[in-house]
């Protein structure tokens, strides 16, 4: 008897397009002999979503493993149907097992996704054939200390951000790298990001785009009132720290990937370093990161002739 192959489906259950795509993926995986699974919460959300629209949900009854708890180590792959936010949610679900994630973009840019909605059937076929590559993306370990004691620990794939908690109050911080103070200033916040996160929040804040093959961390100040407040690219072996200074007029808040949060009182210290655990992304094609930038951001390249036509 052939061993069962489990594929976890994670969908944006608040969007009709994502739910419809999940239905298609379930049907195609079952037809190919694979076992699609969902956590019970997502299953209930999808069933309620479809029932509210008068849609037939019989397909759910025929897939017995949907909603059944499957040990993470038995999962072969996670297929994510949604945008980057849904992919970040899926990465959180399989954090301990590091199961590869394959994103089907149903959002806007979808930088972490591997395929667009129209390529769903092709992606499923490649999963069935085990015809995909797995790429490692490093993550961040993040911890909060108050009075020298650790009060919170988490992680991030894109970024850890220290932000002011009140719109009308500036946050006074001191930035530290490798246990040495670099500068203090008032700001809206500080982004500490991975190369993966360089095209997310850090990008919108004016940070540099960093190729995934570059092993580095980024630090990008947000609206800093300081002479020296440029984005910095830092060694992955470094320890980054941000302290909320005693003179700060307001408190802060830590956000990791826009999903996990923790309040930062005056005097709190946030430390960020490269994690030993990575996130694994399943890819359908091996191509230059340049092409992904052009495709995702719709960059204009009309008129490019290339090295061959110039004799180089």
C-alpha distance (Angstrom), angle and dihedral (degrees) to the residues before:
residue distance angle dihedral
X1 . . .
X2 3.79 . .
X3 3.79 116.5 .
X4 3.80 113.4 -106.9
X5 3.78 116.7 -107.7
X6 3.79 111.9 -146.5
X7 3.82 121.7 -156.5
X8 3.80 117.3 -173.8
X9 3.80 115.0 -143.2
X10 3.81 119.2 -152.0
X11 3.80 115.3 -177.4
X12 3.80 138.3 176.5
X13 3.80 93.0 -110.2
X14 3.79 94.4 -167.8
X15 3.80 94.7 66.6
X16 3.80 125.1 73.4
X17 3.81 92.7 -146.0
X18 3.81 91.7 55.2
X19 3.80 93.7 46.4
X20 3.81 91.0 48.2
X21 3.80 89.8 49.9
X22 3.81 90.0 50.1
X23 3.81 90.0 53.2
X24 3.82 90.7 51.1
X25 3.80 92.5 46.6
X26 3.81 91.8 50.6
X27 3.82 91.9 50.8
X28 3.81 93.6 46.9
X29 3.81 94.9 46.1
X30 3.81 92.2 48.5
X31 3.83 90.9 48.3
X32 3.81 88.8 53.7
X33 3.80 92.9 50.6
X34 3.80 98.0 -105.9
X35 3.80 123.3 127.1
X36 3.81 115.9 -122.4
X37 3.80 114.1 -156.8
X38 3.80 134.3 -173.7
X39 3.74 132.7 -176.1
X40 3.79 112.9 -102.7
X41 3.80 93.8 -110.8
X42 3.80 93.2 57.7
X43 3.79 91.4 44.0
X44 3.80 92.0 54.8
X45 3.81 91.5 45.9
X46 3.81 92.4 51.8
X47 3.81 93.2 45.7
X48 3.82 91.5 50.1
X49 3.80 91.3 45.2
X50 3.82 92.4 53.3
X51 3.79 95.3 41.3
X52 3.81 91.0 52.0
X53 3.80 87.1 58.3
X54 3.79 95.0 45.0
X55 3.81 92.2 -111.3
X56 3.81 121.1 154.0
X57 3.82 111.3 -105.8
X58 3.83 97.6 -175.4
X59 3.78 90.4 114.0
X60 3.80 88.9 68.9
X61 3.82 91.8 57.2
X62 3.80 91.8 56.1
X63 3.79 94.1 56.5
X64 3.79 102.7 70.9
X65 3.78 96.1 -178.0
X66 3.80 93.6 60.0
X67 3.78 106.4 109.9
X68 3.81 93.2 13.1
X69 3.78 114.8 125.0
X70 3.81 109.0 -113.0
X71 3.82 118.9 -171.7
X72 3.80 109.4 -107.7
X73 3.78 92.0 -125.6
X74 3.83 89.1 62.2
X75 3.80 93.6 57.4
X76 3.78 115.1 103.5
X77 3.79 97.4 -169.4
X78 3.79 144.5 -12.5
X79 3.80 117.2 -130.3
X80 3.80 110.0 -158.5
X81 3.80 119.7 -159.0
X82 3.78 110.3 -165.4
X83 3.79 140.0 41.3
X84 3.80 132.4 -51.5
X85 3.80 90.8 -72.2
X86 3.80 90.8 60.2
X87 3.81 90.2 47.9
X88 3.81 89.6 53.2
X89 3.80 88.7 51.0
X90 3.81 90.5 51.5
X91 3.81 91.3 48.5
X92 3.79 87.6 55.5
X93 3.81 91.9 51.5
X94 3.83 94.6 54.2
X95 3.80 97.7 32.3
X96 3.81 94.4 125.0
X97 3.81 98.2 44.7
X98 3.83 96.6 40.5
X99 3.81 89.8 -142.6
X100 3.84 109.7 -179.0
X101 3.81 116.4 -99.3
X102 3.80 123.8 -143.2
X103 3.80 113.3 -168.6
X104 3.82 124.4 -153.0
X105 3.79 104.1 -162.8
X106 3.79 115.9 -127.9
X107 3.79 94.7 151.0
X108 3.79 131.5 72.2
X109 3.81 115.2 -81.8
X110 3.80 95.5 -2.7
X111 3.79 94.0 -170.4
X112 3.80 94.5 175.2
X113 3.80 94.0 47.7
X114 3.77 121.9 99.9
X115 3.79 101.5 -157.9
X116 3.79 139.5 27.1
X117 3.82 125.2 -124.9
X118 3.80 93.8 -94.2
X119 3.81 89.9 56.7
X120 3.82 95.7 57.5
X121 3.81 96.6 107.7
X122 3.80 91.3 47.4
X123 3.81 90.5 49.2
X124 3.81 91.6 50.9
X125 3.81 90.2 49.7
X126 3.80 90.4 52.0
X127 3.81 90.3 49.4
X128 3.81 90.7 51.0
X129 3.81 89.9 51.3
X130 3.83 91.7 43.9
X131 3.78 85.1 -125.3
X132 3.80 102.3 150.4
X133 3.79 140.4 97.7
X134 3.79 125.4 -123.5
X135 3.79 119.5 -140.6
X136 3.80 125.6 -168.4
X137 3.81 120.0 -131.6
X138 3.76 117.5 -170.7
X139 3.78 122.0 -128.3
X140 3.80 137.7 -157.2
X141 3.78 130.4 -109.7
X142 3.80 109.3 -142.5
X143 3.78 129.1 -169.8
X144 3.79 136.2 173.3
X145 3.80 123.0 -144.9
X146 3.79 127.0 -167.8
X147 3.79 118.6 -175.4
X148 3.79 89.3 -5.9
X149 3.81 93.1 -58.3
X150 3.79 125.0 111.3
X151 3.81 109.8 -117.1
X152 3.80 101.4 167.3
X153 3.80 138.7 20.1
X154 3.79 130.1 -173.6
X155 3.81 142.3 135.3
X156 3.81 141.8 -122.8
X157 3.79 137.9 -150.8
X158 3.81 96.9 -169.0
X159 3.77 108.5 19.2
X160 3.78 150.2 -32.8
X161 3.80 111.3 -136.7
X162 3.79 129.3 -166.1
X163 3.81 106.8 -157.2
X164 3.78 138.3 171.8
X165 3.79 112.4 -97.4
X166 3.82 96.4 -146.3
X167 3.80 122.2 54.1
X168 3.79 93.9 -143.4
X169 3.81 96.8 49.8
X170 3.78 127.6 73.4
X171 3.80 119.1 -134.9
X172 3.81 115.8 -127.1
X173 3.79 111.1 -149.8
X174 3.78 141.4 165.5
X175 3.80 117.1 -142.9
X176 3.78 121.1 -144.5
X177 3.81 131.8 -170.4
X178 3.80 122.9 -171.5
X179 3.81 90.2 -6.2
X180 3.81 92.8 -58.7
X181 3.83 123.3 110.1
X182 3.81 114.7 -113.4
X183 3.79 105.7 178.1
X184 3.80 144.4 -33.7
X185 3.79 125.6 -139.6
X186 3.76 146.6 139.8
X187 3.80 116.0 -93.6
X188 3.77 147.3 146.3
X189 3.79 89.4 -107.5
X190 3.81 150.0 -59.4
X191 3.82 125.8 -100.5
X192 3.81 118.7 -152.2
X193 3.79 108.2 -170.4
X194 3.80 145.8 173.8
X195 3.83 123.9 -130.3
X196 3.82 86.1 -98.2
X197 3.80 88.8 55.9
X198 3.80 93.3 47.3
X199 3.82 88.8 89.1
X200 3.81 93.2 47.6
X201 3.83 128.9 56.0
X202 3.81 93.0 -20.6
X203 3.80 89.7 55.9
X204 3.81 92.8 53.6
X205 3.81 88.7 49.4
X206 3.81 92.4 56.7
X207 3.79 99.4 -95.8
X208 3.81 123.2 145.8
X209 3.80 124.2 -93.3
X210 3.81 107.3 -114.8
X211 3.80 122.0 -160.8
X212 3.84 112.2 -118.8
X213 3.82 89.9 -122.9
X214 3.81 90.2 62.8
X215 3.80 112.3 94.2
X216 3.80 103.0 -142.9
X217 3.78 146.3 110.7
X218 3.80 127.0 -129.4
X219 3.78 131.9 -141.9
X220 3.81 115.4 -165.0
X221 3.84 121.3 177.8
X222 3.81 117.9 -144.0
X223 3.82 115.3 -135.1
X224 3.79 92.3 -30.2
X225 3.81 119.5 -171.5
X226 3.78 94.3 -142.5
X227 3.79 142.3 105.1
X228 3.82 91.0 -128.1
X229 3.78 108.7 45.3
X230 3.79 104.8 124.6
X231 3.80 123.4 140.8
X232 3.80 110.5 -96.1
X233 3.81 133.4 -152.7
X234 3.80 109.3 -147.5
X235 3.80 137.7 -171.9
X236 3.83 115.1 -89.8
X237 3.80 87.5 -130.5
X238 3.80 91.8 61.8
X239 3.78 128.4 100.3
X240 3.80 113.9 -130.8
X241 3.79 120.2 -159.4
X242 3.79 136.9 179.3
X243 3.80 121.9 -168.9
X244 3.80 125.5 -163.7
X245 3.79 101.5 -131.7
X246 3.79 125.5 -130.5
X247 3.80 90.2 -119.8
X248 3.79 92.0 57.5
X249 3.80 111.8 124.2
X250 3.79 91.6 -147.1
X251 3.77 142.8 25.1
X252 3.77 126.3 -105.6
X253 3.76 140.1 -134.1
X254 3.80 131.5 -142.2
X255 3.82 118.5 -137.4
X256 3.80 122.6 -173.3
X257 3.81 115.9 -165.1
X258 3.80 87.5 -23.8
X259 3.82 88.5 -77.2
X260 3.80 111.0 78.7
X261 3.77 120.5 51.0
X262 3.81 140.8 179.9
X263 3.82 131.5 -179.2
X264 3.80 117.4 -115.0
X265 3.81 116.7 -150.8
X266 3.79 122.1 -159.3
X267 3.81 107.0 -71.9
X268 3.81 94.7 29.2
X269 3.79 118.4 139.7
X270 3.82 125.2 -151.9
X271 3.81 117.8 -159.8
X272 3.80 122.7 -166.1
X273 3.80 128.4 -172.6
X274 3.79 139.0 156.1
X275 3.80 111.7 -77.4
X276 3.78 125.4 -131.5
X277 3.83 88.0 -135.9
X278 3.78 119.4 78.0
X279 3.80 134.2 -165.5
X280 3.80 114.6 -121.8
X281 3.80 119.3 -143.4
X282 3.81 121.0 -162.7
X283 3.80 112.0 -136.8
X284 3.80 129.5 -164.3
X285 3.76 95.8 -161.6
X286 3.78 138.6 34.4
X287 3.78 106.6 -136.6
X288 3.80 141.7 141.2
X289 3.79 116.7 -79.0
X290 3.81 85.8 -129.1
X291 3.81 89.3 68.4
X292 3.80 91.0 51.4
X293 3.81 90.8 52.2
X294 3.79 91.4 50.1
X295 3.80 92.9 46.7
X296 3.80 98.5 44.0
X297 3.80 96.9 42.7
X298 3.83 95.1 35.5
X299 3.80 90.1 -126.9
X300 3.83 116.9 -171.0
X301 3.82 112.3 -111.4
X302 3.80 99.4 154.9
X303 3.80 109.9 138.8
X304 3.80 96.0 31.9
X305 3.80 109.0 138.2
X306 3.81 100.7 -178.5
X307 3.82 131.8 -140.4
X308 3.84 95.2 -70.8
X309 3.80 94.5 63.5
X310 3.82 91.9 47.8
X311 3.79 94.9 50.6
X312 3.83 94.9 -115.1
